[in-house]
């Protein structure tokens, strides 16, 4: 997904070799027949659900009937796996997701 280039930077008598990860010039393609794409902003609830750092599985959620603006309450719709992430702009994400049950081998 990234093209890597190396550059030499010379400052006085010191030369440093620096590696830059440049954005890909390719495109993001679906990698699973049952996957789907979701776009969301950094700092959003969706970011917390998809990139969960508390050890929970990534999940899509919806508000419950008990939810309100002052007291939001969410329930899981389904657990998902992240297949690809594209970061662009000022921390916007385009993420390819697939439901965990769709990853189970259909032959078993």
Secondary structure, 3 states (H helix, E strand, C coil): CCEEEEEEEEECCEEEEEEEEECCCCCCCCCCCCCEEEEEECCCHHHHHHCCCCCCCCEEEEECCCCCCCCCCEEEEEEEEEEEEEEECCCEEEEEEEEHHHHCCCCC
